[in-house]
Amino acid sequence: MKRLGLILALALAGCGQSDNNHWLGYAEGDYAYISAPQAGWVVQVAVKRGDFVSKGQVLFTLDDTSQVAARDTATAQIAQAEGQLVQAKATLDLAQKELVRQTGLLQSHATSQQNYDQAKSTEETAAAQVAQIIASENQARASLTNATYQLTQRQVISQTAGRVEDVYFRQGEYAPAMTPVIEVLPPENVYVRFFVPESDLSRLRLNEAVLIDCDGCKPIEAKVAFIASQEEFTPPVIFSISSRDKLVFKAEARLPGGLKLNPGQPVDVRPVGAP
């Protein structure tokens, strides 16, 4: 997200045109937009704009009434299935013993085929009942696992460290799923975007070092990480009398761990060794 307001436009315009060894640009950042995987009412926002958050820190919490109910329902279903399973296994044990007895009697011609068939049918029915209850219990346990996971998602944890740049939803507001609630800028995601005139493009190479200057800061050495393949007109925020009609190539310079600059801050860039 670009943060180039009127102040930046005036500041860059005041810099005048870039000379043959300097290119105008500004600091930029790749922001992390923290969303909730599920929709819900925001019941707490644990951070504010300007805070520095750590990985694993709670950012905001959504209402969990539905998720708690789902968890409790699944827990009750498991308890019910466990009770039914004890009784069903006892019934199956008796049916199996009776089937063994009827099998022996049938072999000694001491009972009828009908009695044996009845015992076998009873045993099969009891075994099917046990299997059905076990399946229901397994389904309830899966529902509990899912409900427990869904419950954990109501408290959104930061997966990155950085400064909170904006808060889009407040307590009492309804946040749709996958809609950013918190905007975070990790320090390592700060880089410089600058614009190179077509005539200077041959002086720029990927992975080559450049020096970045800004008002009140020491020159910072970074490496060219991106050069646009297509030219464009000079962006309005860096118009000067002599550059407004020129074509430029957009480029980016980065440094492992990020650049200690503020997004929107005007800078000028020059090749290392240039005066």
C-alpha positions in Angstrom: 0.0 0.0 0.0 1.5 3.3 -1.0 1.6 6.1 1.5 2.4 9.0 -0.6 0.4 12.0 0.4 0.6 15.7 -0.2 3.6 16.2 2.0 5.6 13.6 0.1 4.6 15.2 -3.2 5.7 18.6 -2.1 9.0 17.3 -0.6 10.0 15.4 -3.7 9.0 18.2 -6.0 11.2 20.5 -3.9 14.2 18.3 -4.5 14.2 19.4 -8.2 15.4 17.2 -10.9 17.8 14.3 -10.3 21.3 14.9 -11.6 23.2 12.5 -13.8 24.4 10.4 -10.8 21.2 10.4 -8.6 17.8 9.0 -9.1 14.7 10.0 -7.1 12.6 7.6 -5.2 10.9 6.8 -1.9 10.8 4.2 0.8 8.1 1.6 0.5 7.0 -1.5 2.5 5.4 -4.9 1.8 2.7 -5.0 4.4 1.2 -8.0 6.1 -2.6 -7.9 6.3 -3.8 -10.0 9.2 -7.3 -11.5 8.7 -9.4 -14.0 10.6 -10.1 -17.3 8.8 -13.8 -17.0 10.0 -16.2 -14.2 10.2 -17.4 -12.9 13.6 -17.9 -10.1 16.0 -14.7 -8.4 17.2 -14.8 -8.6 21.0 -11.2 -7.4 21.7 -8.4 -5.7 19.8 -5.2 -6.2 21.7 -3.0 -3.8 19.8 -3.1 -0.3 18.5 -1.5 1.7 15.7 2.2 2.2 16.3 2.7 -0.9 18.5 5.5 -3.3 17.7 4.1 -6.9 17.8 6.1 -10.1 18.2 5.4 -13.4 16.5 2.9 -15.4 18.6 1.3 -12.3 20.2 -2.5 -12.0 20.3 -3.8 -9.4 17.9 -7.5 -9.6 18.2 -10.3 -11.9 19.4 -13.7 -12.8 17.8 -16.8 -13.9 19.6 -16.7 -17.7 20.2 -20.2 -18.5 21.3 -21.0 -20.8 18.4 -17.6 -22.6 18.6 -18.0 -23.2 22.3 -21.5 -24.7 21.7 -20.1 -27.0 19.0 -17.3 -28.2 21.3 -19.7 -28.8 24.2 -22.1 -30.7 21.9 -19.4 -32.9 20.5 -18.1 -33.6 24.1 -21.6 -34.6 25.2 -22.0 -36.9 22.1 -18.7 -38.7 23.0 -19.9 -39.3 26.6 -23.2 -40.6 25.4 -21.5 -42.9 22.9 -19.1 -44.2 25.5 -22.0 -45.1 27.8 -23.9 -46.9 25.0 -20.8 -48.7 23.9 -20.4 -50.3 27.4 -23.9 -51.7 27.3 -23.6 -52.8 23.6 -20.4 -54.7 24.3 -22.0 -56.5 27.3 -24.9 -57.5 25.0 -22.5 -58.7 22.3 -20.6 -60.7 24.9 -23.8 -62.5 26.0 -24.8 -63.1 22.4 -21.4 -64.5 21.5 -21.6 -66.9 24.5 -25.1 -68.0 23.5 -23.9 -68.6 19.9 -21.0 -70.8 21.1 -23.5 -72.8 23.3 -26.0 -73.2 20.4 -23.2 -74.3 18.1 -22.1 -77.1 20.5 -25.7 -78.2 21.0 -26.4 -78.3 17.3 -23.3 -80.4 16.7 -24.6 -82.9 19.3 -28.1 -82.7 17.9 -29.3 -81.3 21.2 -31.0 -78.2 19.7 -32.8 -77.2 16.6 -31.4 -75.3 13.6 -33.9 -72.6 14.3 -32.4 -72.0 17.8 -29.0 -71.9 16.3 -30.0 -69.4 13.6 -31.7 -67.2 16.1 -28.5 -67.1 18.3 -26.4 -66.3 15.2 -28.7 -63.5 14.1 -28.7 -62.1 17.7 -24.9 -62.1 17.7 -24.6 -60.4 14.3 -27.1 -57.7 15.4 -25.2 -57.0 18.6 -21.9 -56.9 16.7 -23.4 -54.4 14.2 -24.7 -52.3 17.1 -21.2 -52.1 18.6 -19.7 -51.1 15.3 -22.4 -48.4 14.7 -21.7 -46.9 18.2 -18.0 -46.9 17.6 -18.5 -45.1 14.3 -20.7 -42.6 16.0 -18.1 -42.1 18.7 -15.3 -41.6 16.1 -17.5 -39.1 14.3 -18.1 -37.2 17.5 -14.4 -37.2 18.3 -13.7 -35.8 14.8 -16.3 -33.1 15.4 -14.7 -32.3 18.8 -11.3 -32.0 17.1 -12.7 -29.6 14.5 -14.7 -27.6 17.0 -11.6 -27.3 19.2 -9.5 -26.1 16.2 -12.3 -23.6 15.2 -12.3 -22.3 18.7 -8.6 -21.6 18.6 -9.1 -19.6 15.4 -11.2 -17.1 17.3 -8.1 -15.7 18.9 -5.9 -14.5 16.1 -2.1 -14.8 16.7 0.5 -12.8 14.8 2.6 -15.0 12.6 5.2 -12.2 12.0 6.9 -9.4 14.0 6.5 -5.8 13.0 4.9 -2.4 13.6 1.1 -2.1 13.5 0.4 0.4 10.7 -3.4 0.3 10.9 -6.4 -1.3 12.6 -9.4 -1.7 10.3 -12.0 -3.1 12.8 -12.7 -2.2 16.3 -14.5 -3.9 19.2 -18.1 -4.4 18.5 -17.7 -4.5 14.7 -18.4 -7.5 12.5 -15.3 -8.7 10.6 -16.0 -10.8 7.5 -13.8 -13.8 6.9 -10.5 -13.3 5.1 -10.9 -9.5 5.5 -7.8 -7.7 7.0 -8.3 -6.5 10.5 -4.7 -5.6 11.4 -2.0 -4.2 9.1 1.6 -5.0 10.1 4.9 -3.9 8.5 7.7 -6.3 9.2 11.0 -4.3 9.4 12.6 -6.7 6.8 10.0 -5.7 4.3 11.0 -2.1 4.0 12.7 -1.3 0.7 13.3 1.6 -1.7 11.5 2.2 -4.9 13.2 4.5 -7.4 13.0 5.6 -11.0 15.8 5.5 -13.5 15.7 7.5 -16.7 15.9 5.5 -19.9 19.3 7.0 -20.7 20.7 5.7 -17.3 19.3 2.2 -17.5 22.6 0.8 -18.8 24.2 1.8 -15.5 21.9 -0.3 -13.4 22.3 -4.1 -12.9 20.4 -6.6 -10.7 22.2 -7.4 -7.4 24.6 -4.5 -7.8 25.1 -2.2 -4.9 23.6 1.3 -4.7 23.7 4.1 -2.1 20.5 5.5 -0.6 20.5 9.0 0.8 17.8 10.9 2.6 17.6 14.1 4.7 19.1 13.6 8.1 20.4 10.0 7.6 23.7 8.5 6.7 24.0 6.8 3.2 22.7 3.2 3.2 24.1 0.6 0.9 21.6 -1.8 -0.6 21.3 -4.1 -3.6 19.2 -3.7 -6.7 16.5 -6.4 -6.3 14.1 -5.5 -9.2 14.2 -3.6 -12.5 11.0 -3.2 -14.4 11.0 -4.6 -17.9 8.8 -1.8 -19.3 9.2 1.9 -19.1 6.6 4.3 -17.8 6.0 8.0 -17.4 7.6 9.6 -14.4 5.1 9.2 -11.5 3.4 12.4 -10.5 4.9 12.5 -7.0 8.4 13.0 -8.4 7.6 15.4 -11.2 10.1 18.1 -11.8 10.3 20.7 -14.5 12.8 18.7 -16.6 11.6 15.1 -15.8 7.8 15.3 -16.2 8.0 14.3 -19.9 10.6 11.7 -19.6 10.2 7.9 -19.5 11.7 6.0 -16.6 12.1 2.5 -15.4 10.9 1.5 -12.0 13.5 -0.3 -9.8 13.8 -1.5 -6.2 16.7 -1.8 -3.8 16.6 -4.0 -0.7 18.7 -5.1 2.2 18.5 -8.3 4.2 16.7 -7.3 7.4 15.1 -4.3 5.7 16.0 -0.7 5.4 15.7 1.6 8.4 13.5 4.1 6.6 9.8 5.0 6.9 7.5 4.2 4.0 6.9 7.3 2.0 10.2 8.9 3.0 11.8 10.6 0.0 15.3 9.3 -1.0 17.8 9.6 -3.8 19.7 6.7 -5.1 23.1 6.6 -6.8 25.5 3.8 -7.9 28.2 3.0 -5.5 31.3 5.0 -6.4 29.3 7.8 -8.0 30.1 11.3 -6.7 
